[in-house]
Amino acid sequence: MSLIDLFKRPRRMADLKLEEVRREEARLSLRETQAIARLEQMERDKEEIFRKGTKIKSGIRRKQLARQFEQKKNEIAISERELNRLGKEAVTIQAIRTAIQRKEDMKKGVLSILNLAEEGELQRLLEDDKISYDLYMERLGEIADSTNDPSKDIISEVGKEGAELLDIWQKMDDGEIESFDTGLKLAEQKAREKPLPEEETE
């Protein structure tokens, strides 16, 4: 069962069981890991093709290598689109799981993240390759915010940790953080500062 299958089922999203959402979350995590591994291998293959081209002087062989290089670039682009889609699915299922865990404590009933999934809007955003992960997160936040619903806090939480790590990496790129060890310590510190999740109940 895929995340899209959850959206297409005739029952309401609010009736989803925590156990099946967790299973989908684990499945998506595995798919994402496998997709990253494939992408990294393709990047290595592309670099090796380029390296061969610098050493081989034959015009015919270089044409062959150039064709292989372009083919590998196209494969990488396709794989990156897949990763974009998987990233959006992963953050969505995480938000849905959090919403399900909290819905019993919410006086307003079903959270907007569940209503949004039920109405098909999330499915449209997920399937649109032109919508990046960052734009997807922004759109989720806008939708939740427009409903004045507590689920906007969920959207903020599921994206916060990744944003902090991206900021650390950018500072390392810019030279503001000079060493790998310093960057890693900052990342671990941010992780420790994150509050422990509430006890999960079904």
C-alpha positions, -999 to +999 in steps of 0.1 A: +000+000+000+014+034-010+007+069+005-015+077-025-034+045-018-042+059+016-057+089+000-078+069-025-094+046+000-132+052+005-130+056+043-121+089+059-085+098+066-094+104+102-102+067+106-066+057+097-049+035+123-016+045+138-001+011+131-008+012+093+006+048+091+037+037+109+041+008+084+038+032+055+063+055+071+088+026+075+082+016+038+088+051+026+120+054+047+133+022+030+124+034-005+141+067+002+173+050+014+174+028-017+168+057-040+196+077-025+219+047-029+210+044-066+215+081-071+250+080-054+260+051-076+249+069-107+269+100-097+300+078-093+294+062-127+290+097-143+323+108-127+341+077-139+328+082-175+341+118-174+375+106-160+378+081-188+372+108-214+401+128-200+425+099-206+413+085-239+423+104-270+403+084-296+375+106-311+352+077-316+356+065-280+351+100-267+318+103-286+306+070-270+316+083-236+299+116-242+267+098-251+270+076-220+276+107-199+245+124-212+225+093-206+237+091-170+228+128-165+192+120-177+190+090-153+202+112-125+176+138-132+149+112-132+162+098-099+163+133-084+126+138-093+119+105-076+137+116-044+117+149-045+085+129-046+097+105-018+107+135+004+072+150+000+056+117+008+078+111+038+071+145+054+034+140+047+031+107+064+051+120+093+026+149+097-003+125+094+011+102+120+017+132+144-019+144+137-033+110+145-013+107+177-026+141+188-062+142+175-076+127+207-063+158+226-076+183+201-110+200+209-115+209+173-117+173+162-100+161+130-070+182+121-068+200+088-038+179+076-062+149+076-090+169+059-066+181+034-055+146+025-091+135+023-100+162-001-073+152-025-052+184-024-022+165-009-023+140-037-022+167-063+008+184-047+026+151-043+021+141-079+033+175-093+070+171-102+073+209-106+066+214-069+099+210-049+101+197-014+106+232+000+076+246-020+056+216-008+064+223+028+055+260+023+022+251+008+014+227+036+021+255+061+000+280+042-030+256+041-028+247+077-023+284+087-053+295+067-076+272+087-063+286+120-059+250+130-033+236+155-020+213+127+001+243+115+023+235+144+027+200+132+039+212+098+064+235+115+077+207+136+082+181+109+102+206+088+122+223+116+149+197+122+158+194+085+159+232+082+184+235+111+207+209+096+205+225+062+215+258+078+245+242+095+257+227+061+253+261+044+274+278+071+301+251+065+299+259+028+303+296+035+332+290+059+313+303+090+318+268+105+353+258+097+355+221+107+335+190+102+337+182+139+323+216+149+294+212+124+286+177+136+286+188+173+262+216+164+239+192+146+239+168+176+232+197+199+202+207+179+190+171+180+193+170+218+174+203+221+144+187+203+118+177+229+110+141+234+079+129+215+048+124+235+039+088+244+022+072+214-011+055+219-034+038+195 
